[in-house]
Amino acid sequence: MSEDTVTQPFFHIPVLSEQVLAGLQIKEGGRYLDATVGGAGHSELILKAAGNVGLVALDQDLQALAAARERLSQWSDRTSFVHTNFSRYEPGNLRFDGILADIGVSSTQLDQAQRGFSFRQEAPLDMRMDDTQELTAEEIVNHWDEKTLADTIYEYGEERLSRRIARRIVEKRPFSTTTGLAWEIAGAFPAKARHGRIHPATRTFQALRIAVNGELDVLKTLLAKAPDWLNPEGRLAIISFHSLEDRIVKYAYREDERLQIITKKPLVADREEVRQNKRSRSAKLRVAERKHN
């Protein structure tokens, strides 16, 4: 695989960049954790924001880490990279002045057909953010029982037709491609509902992706552990992209006695940012600060 095929796809426009920098309050000589470095757009801004900033960059996607290393090469003496999901990260004695997590699948991963996140192109039913793990979307749709499938689609996709969809999946399986699965999911919908604003398979694919990667569970783990990784007055900034994630962050901040909420309501992109970067349309940023006690 050439360097270009690794790095170029992961070069991305970071969402809510001004709000992130303001929320983290980057300071000279500070140490920061980017828990989802991706294409390193946010990390680059953090490193540029003040002098002598140190950064630890995590990602479970090896392609993303390779791209991040290249993009941040001029700060290599102040940056370290770790291949891990943030829920498994252990900082040891390190403490941070700010932690950022940009949750969920990246637009780059969606655009790489072979990763199987999208049904826009035919691809294997994969959906793994970390391709070293065993569980895939193909395993779920072909081997999980109907009730478990229905519950997963309802809980993670907020799909009201979850039972009909699960029944059709079980009747029509096995599946091996994204497009084949999406076609049958659409067939579970009444004819008049198949041509709405979003594709009928959208919510089910979201649910499968969340299940494959354990996204909500790892977010809850991060929210439980991250406050202890912060210095007093250190900031925790979480960007989420759908209501399930945002709700978890909102209530975790509210109920955590270690944290002081900074953003009473989530920060969102303005009209100009949405015009330039459509991915920012659904982004929500919540910031909290580590108390002294």
VMD Tcl script that draws the C-alpha trace (Angstrom):
set ca {
  {0.00 0.00 0.00}
  {1.49 3.35 -1.00}
  {1.89 6.24 1.43}
  {-0.66 8.25 -0.55}
  {-3.36 5.61 -0.21}
  {-2.84 5.62 3.54}
  {-2.60 9.31 4.27}
  {-4.51 11.27 1.71}
  {-7.99 9.84 2.47}
  {-7.63 10.77 6.13}
  {-6.87 14.44 5.51}
  {-10.05 16.07 6.72}
  {-11.57 19.33 7.86}
  {-11.96 19.25 11.65}
  {-15.47 20.15 12.79}
  {-16.18 22.92 15.32}
  {-12.47 23.82 15.35}
  {-12.85 27.28 16.88}
  {-15.19 26.00 19.56}
  {-12.85 23.11 20.38}
  {-9.83 25.38 20.84}
  {-11.82 27.83 22.94}
  {-13.29 25.02 25.01}
  {-9.94 23.33 25.69}
  {-8.21 26.65 26.51}
  {-4.88 25.52 25.05}
  {-1.97 26.88 27.10}
  {1.76 27.08 26.57}
  {3.54 23.94 27.74}
  {0.25 22.12 28.24}
  {-0.25 18.42 27.60}
  {-3.29 17.24 25.62}
  {-4.89 13.96 24.62}
  {-6.62 13.52 21.28}
  {-8.52 10.31 21.93}
  {-9.66 9.95 18.30}
  {-6.89 11.49 16.21}
  {-8.27 10.39 12.81}
  {-6.77 12.62 10.14}
  {-5.17 14.79 12.88}
  {-7.04 17.96 11.94}
  {-7.88 18.82 15.54}
  {-4.45 17.70 16.77}
  {-2.70 20.00 14.34}
  {-4.76 22.95 15.59}
  {-3.96 22.05 19.21}
  {-0.22 21.88 18.51}
  {-0.31 25.23 16.70}
  {-2.40 26.99 19.34}
  {0.41 27.58 21.87}
  {4.13 27.01 22.33}
  {5.67 23.75 23.53}
  {2.37 21.87 23.59}
  {2.65 18.11 24.13}
  {0.17 15.71 22.56}
  {-0.77 12.05 22.91}
  {-2.77 10.82 19.90}
  {-4.90 7.67 20.00}
  {-6.75 5.81 17.27}
  {-7.91 2.24 16.74}
  {-7.56 2.65 12.96}
  {-4.00 1.95 11.78}
  {-4.54 3.88 8.54}
  {-5.60 6.92 10.53}
  {-2.53 6.69 12.75}
  {-0.24 6.50 9.71}
  {-1.88 9.61 8.25}
  {-1.67 11.43 11.59}
  {2.05 10.66 11.97}
  {2.74 12.22 8.59}
  {0.56 15.27 9.14}
  {2.08 15.98 12.56}
  {5.67 15.08 11.63}
  {7.02 18.58 12.36}
  {5.95 18.14 15.99}
  {7.25 14.57 16.30}
  {9.39 15.48 19.32}
  {6.26 16.54 21.23}
  {3.77 13.97 19.93}
  {3.28 10.29 20.70}
  {0.92 7.88 18.98}
  {-0.90 4.88 20.45}
  {-2.87 2.26 18.51}
  {-5.82 1.63 20.81}
  {-9.46 2.34 21.41}
  {-9.70 5.17 23.93}
  {-11.68 2.94 26.31}
  {-8.64 0.67 26.69}
  {-6.07 3.46 27.04}
  {-4.16 3.74 30.32}
  {-2.08 6.93 30.73}
  {-0.12 5.70 33.75}
  {1.17 8.76 35.61}
  {0.42 11.16 32.75}
  {-2.14 13.86 33.40}
  {-3.59 16.18 30.77}
  {-4.68 19.80 30.57}
  {-7.28 18.87 27.99}
  {-8.83 15.79 26.40}
  {-10.70 15.76 23.07}
  {-12.78 12.92 21.64}
  {-14.48 13.24 18.24}
  {-16.89 10.31 18.49}
  {-18.12 7.98 15.77}
  {-17.17 7.03 12.25}
  {-15.18 9.52 10.20}
  {-16.27 10.78 6.81}
  {-13.09 9.18 5.43}
  {-14.10 5.76 6.70}
  {-17.55 6.25 5.18}
  {-15.96 7.15 1.85}
  {-13.71 4.07 1.73}
  {-16.08 1.56 0.16}
  {-14.08 -1.50 1.23}
  {-14.63 -0.65 4.91}
  {-18.34 -1.47 4.50}
  {-19.74 1.45 6.51}
  {-21.88 2.76 3.66}
  {-24.34 1.20 1.23}
  {-23.63 3.76 -1.50}
  {-21.21 1.30 -3.11}
  {-21.10 -2.49 -3.04}
  {-18.65 -3.65 -0.37}
  {-18.14 -6.42 2.18}
  {-20.25 -6.16 5.34}
  {-17.36 -5.15 7.58}
  {-17.86 -1.86 9.53}
  {-14.88 -2.40 11.86}
  {-13.04 0.74 12.89}
  {-10.26 -1.53 14.17}
  {-9.74 -4.17 11.50}
  {-7.82 -6.38 13.96}
  {-11.01 -7.21 15.88}
  {-13.06 -10.28 14.97}
  {-16.70 -9.10 15.08}
  {-18.03 -7.73 11.78}
  {-21.42 -6.61 10.50}
  {-21.56 -9.78 8.39}
  {-21.29 -11.90 11.54}
  {-24.14 -9.96 13.17}
  {-26.63 -10.06 10.30}
  {-25.96 -13.69 9.44}
  {-25.75 -15.26 12.91}
  {-27.57 -13.18 15.54}
  {-31.09 -14.33 16.36}
  {-34.10 -12.31 15.22}
  {-34.95 -10.80 18.61}
  {-31.39 -9.67 19.29}
  {-31.22 -8.13 15.82}
  {-34.53 -6.32 16.31}
  {-33.51 -5.01 19.73}
  {-30.16 -3.80 18.37}
  {-31.74 -2.01 15.42}
  {-34.31 -0.37 17.67}
  {-31.93 0.68 20.44}
  {-28.95 1.81 18.37}
  {-30.74 2.93 15.23}
  {-33.95 4.27 16.83}
  {-35.72 2.49 13.99}
  {-39.46 1.98 14.59}
  {-39.65 -0.83 11.99}
  {-36.90 -2.80 13.68}
  {-38.93 -6.00 14.07}
  {-39.97 -6.08 10.40}
  {-36.39 -5.41 9.34}
  {-34.97 -8.12 11.60}
  {-37.56 -10.62 10.37}
  {-36.66 -9.89 6.74}
  {-32.93 -10.12 7.42}
  {-33.37 -13.55 9.01}
  {-35.61 -14.72 6.13}
  {-33.24 -13.52 3.40}
  {-29.81 -14.21 4.89}
  {-26.98 -14.94 4.37}
  {-25.69 -11.55 3.22}
  {-22.18 -10.67 2.12}
  {-22.46 -7.13 0.69}
  {-23.65 -3.73 1.88}
  {-25.85 -3.15 -1.15}
  {-27.51 -6.55 -0.89}
  {-28.40 -5.92 2.74}
  {-29.61 -2.38 2.08}
  {-31.88 -3.62 -0.72}
  {-33.60 -6.15 1.54}
  {-33.94 -3.65 4.40}
  {-35.71 -1.27 2.01}
  {-38.03 -4.12 1.11}
  {-39.20 -4.29 4.74}
  {-40.67 -0.78 4.39}
  {-44.07 0.07 2.93}
  {-43.68 1.21 -0.68}
  {-44.57 4.83 0.09}
  {-41.86 4.98 2.79}
  {-39.00 3.86 0.56}
  {-38.37 7.24 -1.02}
  {-38.15 9.57 1.96}
  {-35.49 12.08 2.93}
  {-33.12 9.36 4.08}
  {-32.57 5.86 2.73}
  {-34.59 3.18 4.58}
  {-31.37 1.35 5.53}
  {-29.67 4.37 7.14}
  {-30.77 3.76 10.72}
  {-30.13 0.01 10.53}
  {-26.62 0.57 9.20}
  {-26.00 3.03 12.05}
  {-27.17 0.40 14.52}
  {-24.95 -2.29 13.03}
  {-21.92 0.01 13.06}
  {-22.50 0.92 16.71}
  {-22.91 -2.76 17.62}
  {-19.79 -3.86 15.73}
  {-17.62 -1.24 17.40}
  {-19.34 -1.11 20.78}
  {-19.48 2.66 20.35}
  {-21.85 3.57 23.16}
  {-20.17 1.29 25.67}
  {-16.69 2.63 24.91}
  {-18.01 6.20 25.17}
  {-19.43 5.44 28.62}
  {-16.07 3.93 29.62}
  {-14.21 7.03 28.44}
  {-16.55 9.33 30.34}
  {-16.02 7.29 33.51}
  {-12.22 7.27 33.24}
  {-11.25 10.55 31.56}
  {-11.89 12.94 34.48}
  {-9.17 11.13 36.45}
  {-6.73 11.75 33.59}
  {-7.17 15.53 33.87}
  {-5.20 18.05 35.88}
  {-7.34 20.38 38.04}
  {-9.09 22.85 35.68}
  {-8.30 20.55 32.76}
  {-11.01 20.41 30.12}
  {-12.87 17.44 28.61}
  {-14.37 18.12 25.17}
  {-16.59 15.54 23.44}
  {-17.95 15.93 19.89}
  {-20.89 13.66 19.09}
  {-22.90 13.19 15.92}
  {-26.22 11.68 16.94}
  {-28.66 11.94 19.79}
  {-27.71 8.65 21.46}
  {-24.13 9.81 21.97}
  {-25.04 13.36 22.94}
  {-27.50 12.13 25.54}
  {-24.84 9.92 27.14}
  {-22.37 12.83 27.31}
  {-24.97 15.24 28.67}
  {-26.00 13.02 31.57}
  {-22.47 11.83 32.34}
  {-21.29 15.43 32.74}
  {-24.33 16.30 34.83}
  {-23.92 13.35 37.21}
  {-20.12 13.38 37.61}
  {-19.08 15.17 40.81}
  {-15.53 15.51 39.47}
  {-16.69 17.80 36.66}
  {-18.02 21.32 36.27}
  {-20.12 21.79 33.13}
  {-18.83 24.59 30.89}
  {-21.35 24.34 28.03}
  {-24.90 24.44 29.36}
  {-26.11 23.58 25.86}
  {-24.10 21.81 23.16}
  {-22.13 24.02 20.79}
  {-23.04 23.55 17.12}
  {-21.70 24.69 13.78}
  {-22.79 28.01 12.33}
  {-24.32 28.31 8.88}
  {-20.99 29.07 7.20}
  {-19.23 26.01 8.61}
  {-22.14 23.79 7.56}
  {-21.91 25.26 4.06}
  {-18.20 24.42 3.88}
  {-18.35 21.07 5.65}
  {-21.66 19.18 5.61}
  {-20.40 16.72 8.24}
  {-20.49 19.52 10.79}
  {-24.27 19.81 10.45}
  {-24.98 17.17 13.10}
  {-21.94 17.80 15.31}
  {-22.48 18.75 18.95}
  {-19.71 19.75 21.34}
  {-19.98 19.56 25.10}
  {-17.19 20.74 27.42}
  {-16.63 20.14 31.13}
  {-13.82 21.07 33.52}
  {-12.10 19.02 36.21}
  {-12.78 20.42 39.66}
  {-9.98 20.89 42.19}
  {-11.38 18.39 44.68}
}
mol new
graphics top color blue
foreach p $ca { graphics top sphere $p radius 0.5 }
foreach p [lrange $ca 0 end-1] q [lrange $ca 1 end] { graphics top cylinder $p $q radius 0.2 }
display resetview
